[in-house]
Amino acid sequence: MKDNFNRRHFIKNTAALAALVGLPGGNIFSKASHDELIGAAATPQPAVGKPVFGLKVPPIKQVRVGTIGLGNRGEEHVRLINAVGQEKAKIVAICDVRAEIAEKSKAFLKENGGQQPAVYTGKPDAWKELCQRDDIDLVTIATPWEDHVPMAIYALQQGKHVAMEVPAAYTIEDCWKLVNTAEEMQRNCMMLENVCYGEEELWLLNMAESGVFGTLTYAECAYIHDLRELLFSKTYYYNMWRIRHNEARDGNLYPTHGLGPVAQYMGIDHGDRFDYLVSMSSLQAGLDEYSRTVEADNEFYNKTGYRHGDMNNTLIKTNRGRSILLQHDVVTGRPYNRINMLAGTKAFHKGYPSQLSVGGHGHGFLKEEEYKEFKERYAHPLWKKLEAEAAKNGGHGGMDFVMLWRLIDCLNKGVPLDMDVYDGASWSVVTPLSELSVQLGSVPVKFPDFTRGYWKNERKLGVIANP
Ligand SMILES: NC(=O)c1ccc[n+]([C@@H]2O[C@H](COP(=O)([O-])OP(=O)(O)OC[C@H]3O[C@@H](n4cnc5c(N)ncnc54)[C@H](O)[C@@H]3O)[C@@H](O)[C@H]2O)c1
C-alpha cells in the first residue's frame, strides 16, 4: 500500500520534484527512485570560489543603496533606510516595474530628507541597469519570490552586496547558486530575516548564549497568519503572485520567520546543523472555500484544486539531536503566531504571549516581577541601544528598523554581517525539502550542507560577539 501511494504521488509529480532538486526532469526522473531523488537533494555542489564565513570588506563610510521592488515591503525598505540617516546610507537608485509605485517612493524620499534617487521602471529588466551602476554598494531586493534569485545573482555578479527578502530561494539549486555566486564574487548575500531582530528574539538569543536555558533540546516555531483576504486581493500583491505559489505547491512556503531565530538560538551552521526533516500537510480546504466568497471577476473566483494544504507541519532533526517543529498556515481564521518556543534543560519559553519558566518553576511560568527581572537582565544590547529609534520608526514593532540599521552599520564599520549566505540557504531550503517530503509521503529528507563541513566550527554570531 505504501509503495502504491508513493509511486502514484511520485509519477504525478515527477517534473515538479526534479525541479525542486535542481535536476532535469524527463527520462532521468521517470526512472528515478525515491532514494535517488532524496540523494540528489543532499548532494553537495562543487565550490567555485572561497568560503565567505565572517567575510570582511573594507568599511563603507556611506553605503550607496539601490532598491529593487517597491511594493508593500520595498517601500518599507526605502522608508527605513532613509530613517537610518544619510550620513550612514544614501539611496542612489530605486526600481519597480510599475512606474506609479516607483514614483511614490521617489516622492516619499524627496519629502522626507530630500534624497533624489535615479528611478528605473517601465520594463521587466530595468533592474539590471540599476545593478550595472558603478556607484552602488548594496542592492536590496523585495520582489516576488520567483525574482529573488535571478536578481541577487546578477547584482552579485556586478560586484554588489545583496540584501534580499525572505525566503531567499525556493529550489535547492537556487540555494546553491546563491552560495556559489557569493563565494565566487566574495560579496555579502544576506537574507533580510527581520524576526531575528525582534526584541523578544534578541532577548532569547542572549539568554540562550548566556546559559540560562542550559542545554537546548527542542523548539517549536511557525508562520501562522491568516492571509486569505490578501492572497485573493487583486491589488495587494503585484499580479497576485503569492496565491500562485499556494495554487501550485505544497510544503512550507514561508519557513524563515519562525525558523531563523531558532536557528540562531541553536547555533545552526555555527556548531550544529539541520540534518533531516519530515513534512506533512493537512487537507486543503481554506482556499477552495474562500475562493467562492470573492468577486466573480477575480481570476481565482470559485477555483478549486489548490495544492497547498491548510497546515504544513515540518519536523527538523539537528545533527546534535535537537528537534524543531515548524508550522505554516496562512489560510485559517486564527490569531497570528510564530510560537517562538524554546526548551532547554534549565528553562523554557513560549511566545504569544511571551512566558518564561526557569529553574525551579517547573509547573508554572515566572510571575510578572520575576519575568521582568529576566527581561531587564538579559535585554540585548543592540535592542537597548536602538530602542527609542526603533519605537519611533517602527516596522513590525521596530525589528525592521533594527535589522536595516544593523546591516548598514556593519558595512559602515567593515565588520562581518550577522547573517550570511549560508544562513539564507540553510533556512530557505526547508521549502523545497518539505515539498519533496510531502510529495513522497512524509519521508525523511536530508539537508544539503551549504557550508561544506564548516558548520562544525563553533562561531559566535556577530550580533552576540559584537553587538
Ligand atoms: N520580512 C517581512 O516581514 C516581509 C513582509 C512582507 C513581504 N516580505 C517579502 O517581500 C517580498 C515582496 O513582498 P510584497 O508583499 O512587498 O509584494 P508586492 O507585490 O507588494 O511587491 C513586489 C514589488 O515588486 C515589483 N516587481 C515585480 N516584478 C518586478 C521586476 N521585474 N522589476 C522590478 N520590480 C518588480 C512589483 O511591481 C511590486 O511593487 C516577498 O519576498 C515577501 O516574502 C517580507
The ligand as an SDF file (V2000), in Angstrom:
LIG
                    3D

 44 48  0  0  0  0  0  0  0  0999 V2000
   10.2810   40.2960    6.0450 N   0  0  0  0  0  0  0  0  0  0  0  0
    8.9920   40.5980    6.1130 C   0  0  0  0  0  0  0  0  0  0  0  0
    8.4310   40.8340    7.1690 O   0  0  0  0  0  0  0  0  0  0  0  0
    8.2210   40.6590    4.8370 C   0  0  0  0  0  0  0  0  0  0  0  0
    6.9420   41.2360    4.8160 C   0  0  0  0  0  0  0  0  0  0  0  0
    6.2840   41.2960    3.6000 C   0  0  0  0  0  0  0  0  0  0  0  0
    6.8580   40.7860    2.4630 C   0  0  0  0  0  0  0  0  0  0  0  0
    8.0880   40.2230    2.5300 N   0  0  0  0  0  0  0  0  0  0  0  0
    8.7500   39.7060    1.3180 C   0  0  0  0  0  0  0  0  0  0  0  0
    8.9750   40.8030    0.4470 O   0  0  0  0  0  0  0  0  0  0  0  0
    8.8470   40.3820   -0.8950 C   0  0  0  0  0  0  0  0  0  0  0  0
    7.8320   41.2570   -1.6030 C   0  0  0  0  0  0  0  0  0  0  0  0
    6.5720   41.1170   -0.9950 O   0  0  0  0  0  0  0  0  0  0  0  0
    5.4930   42.2930   -1.0970 P   0  0  0  0  0  0  0  0  0  0  0  0
    4.4240   41.9860   -0.1160 O   0  0  0  0  0  0  0  0  0  0  0  0
    6.1700   43.6180   -0.9950 O   0  0  0  0  0  0  0  0  0  0  0  0
    4.9380   42.0820   -2.5650 O   0  0  0  0  0  0  0  0  0  0  0  0
    4.4650   43.2150   -3.5710 P   0  0  0  0  0  0  0  0  0  0  0  0
    3.7730   42.5330   -4.6710 O   0  0  0  0  0  0  0  0  0  0  0  0
    3.7330   44.2960   -2.8200 O   0  0  0  0  0  0  0  0  0  0  0  0
    5.8210   43.8670   -4.0650 O   0  0  0  0  0  0  0  0  0  0  0  0
    6.6260   43.3370   -5.0920 C   0  0  0  0  0  0  0  0  0  0  0  0
    7.0410   44.5030   -5.9600 C   0  0  0  0  0  0  0  0  0  0  0  0
    7.9640   44.0280   -6.9460 O   0  0  0  0  0  0  0  0  0  0  0  0
    7.6760   44.7190   -8.1510 C   0  0  0  0  0  0  0  0  0  0  0  0
    8.2040   43.9390   -9.2640 N   0  0  0  0  0  0  0  0  0  0  0  0
    7.7210   42.8030   -9.8010 C   0  0  0  0  0  0  0  0  0  0  0  0
    8.4980   42.4030  -10.8330 N   0  0  0  0  0  0  0  0  0  0  0  0
    9.4960   43.3170  -10.9420 C   0  0  0  0  0  0  0  0  0  0  0  0
   10.5910   43.4780  -11.8380 C   0  0  0  0  0  0  0  0  0  0  0  0
   10.8270   42.6210  -12.8170 N   0  0  0  0  0  0  0  0  0  0  0  0
   11.3860   44.5630  -11.6670 N   0  0  0  0  0  0  0  0  0  0  0  0
   11.1430   45.4620  -10.6860 C   0  0  0  0  0  0  0  0  0  0  0  0
   10.1080   45.3600   -9.8320 N   0  0  0  0  0  0  0  0  0  0  0  0
    9.3050   44.3060   -9.9500 C   0  0  0  0  0  0  0  0  0  0  0  0
    6.1610   44.8520   -8.1680 C   0  0  0  0  0  0  0  0  0  0  0  0
    5.7250   45.8910   -9.0180 O   0  0  0  0  0  0  0  0  0  0  0  0
    5.8680   45.1240   -6.6910 C   0  0  0  0  0  0  0  0  0  0  0  0
    5.8010   46.5130   -6.4260 O   0  0  0  0  0  0  0  0  0  0  0  0
    8.4920   38.9170   -0.8420 C   0  0  0  0  0  0  0  0  0  0  0  0
    9.6580   38.1790   -0.9550 O   0  0  0  0  0  0  0  0  0  0  0  0
    7.9160   38.7300    0.5370 C   0  0  0  0  0  0  0  0  0  0  0  0
    8.0730   37.4210    1.0200 O   0  0  0  0  0  0  0  0  0  0  0  0
    8.7700   40.1590    3.6880 C   0  0  0  0  0  0  0  0  0  0  0  0
  1  2  1  0
  2  3  2  0
  2  4  1  0
  4  5  1  0
  4 44  2  0
  5  6  2  0
  6  7  1  0
  7  8  2  0
  8  9  1  0
  8 44  1  0
  9 10  1  0
  9 42  1  0
 10 11  1  0
 11 12  1  0
 11 40  1  0
 12 13  1  0
 13 14  1  0
 14 15  2  0
 14 16  1  0
 14 17  1  0
 17 18  1  0
 18 19  2  0
 18 20  1  0
 18 21  1  0
 21 22  1  0
 22 23  1  0
 23 24  1  0
 23 38  1  0
 24 25  1  0
 25 26  1  0
 25 36  1  0
 26 27  1  0
 26 35  1  0
 27 28  2  0
 28 29  1  0
 29 30  1  0
 29 35  2  0
 30 31  1  0
 30 32  2  0
 32 33  1  0
 33 34  2  0
 34 35  1  0
 36 37  1  0
 36 38  1  0
 38 39  1  0
 40 41  1  0
 40 42  1  0
 42 43  1  0
M  CHG  2   8   1  16  -1
M  END
$$$$
